[in-house]
């Protein structure tokens, strides 16, 4: 089973739509929405592992986008 997580993304003022449009092209991002409040975007992502999500997607790609200020990754866990 692939790993799944929610990524909360805070962006610079006026950048939410541009960053959302850029991230929508990423194959690991299954859904991304602009929201109100302290966070500007919420993405639902999948990867091979949580390490893959955190290292490759969050640190390797999302943090390199101009205008991204902060992220919080919330892993989805399966309770049996």
C-alpha positions in Angstrom: 0.0 0.0 0.0 1.2 3.5 -0.8 1.7 6.1 1.9 -0.8 8.9 2.1 -0.7 12.3 3.8 -2.3 15.7 4.0 0.1 18.6 3.4 -0.9 22.0 4.8 0.8 24.8 2.9 1.2 28.4 3.9 2.1 30.7 1.0 2.9 34.4 0.4 0.0 36.8 0.0 -1.6 36.5 -3.4 0.3 33.4 -4.4 -2.3 30.6 -3.6 -3.8 30.2 -7.0 -0.4 30.2 -8.8 1.1 27.7 -6.4 -2.0 25.5 -6.6 -1.9 25.5 -10.3 1.8 24.5 -10.3 1.3 21.7 -7.7 -1.8 20.3 -9.6 0.7 19.1 -12.2 2.5 16.8 -9.7 1.7 13.1 -10.0 1.9 12.6 -6.3 -0.7 15.2 -5.5 -4.2 13.6 -5.8 -6.1 16.7 -4.7 -5.3 20.3 -3.7 -7.6 23.0 -2.5 -7.3 26.7 -1.6 -8.7 27.2 1.9 -9.2 30.1 4.4 -7.6 30.5 7.8 -3.9 30.2 8.8 -3.2 27.7 6.0 -3.7 28.6 2.3 -3.6 25.2 0.6 -4.4 21.6 1.6 -3.0 18.8 -0.6 -3.8 15.1 -0.4 -0.7 13.2 -1.6 0.5 9.7 -2.1 3.9 8.2 -2.4 5.8 5.0 -2.0 6.5 5.7 1.6 6.2 8.5 4.1 9.9 9.2 3.7 9.3 9.5 -0.1 6.6 12.0 0.6 8.6 14.0 3.1 12.0 14.0 1.4 11.2 13.9 -2.3 7.9 15.8 -2.5 7.9 18.2 0.5 11.6 19.1 0.9 12.6 18.3 -2.7 9.8 20.0 -4.6 7.2 22.0 -2.6 9.7 23.9 -0.5 11.6 24.9 -3.7 8.5 26.7 -5.1 8.8 30.5 -4.8 6.2 31.8 -2.4 5.8 28.7 -0.2 6.5 29.8 3.4 5.7 26.8 5.5 4.4 23.3 5.3 2.9 20.8 7.8 2.8 17.1 6.8 0.1 15.0 8.4 0.5 11.3 7.7 -2.6 9.1 7.3 -2.4 6.0 9.5 -4.3 2.7 9.3 -5.6 1.4 12.6 -6.4 -2.3 12.5 
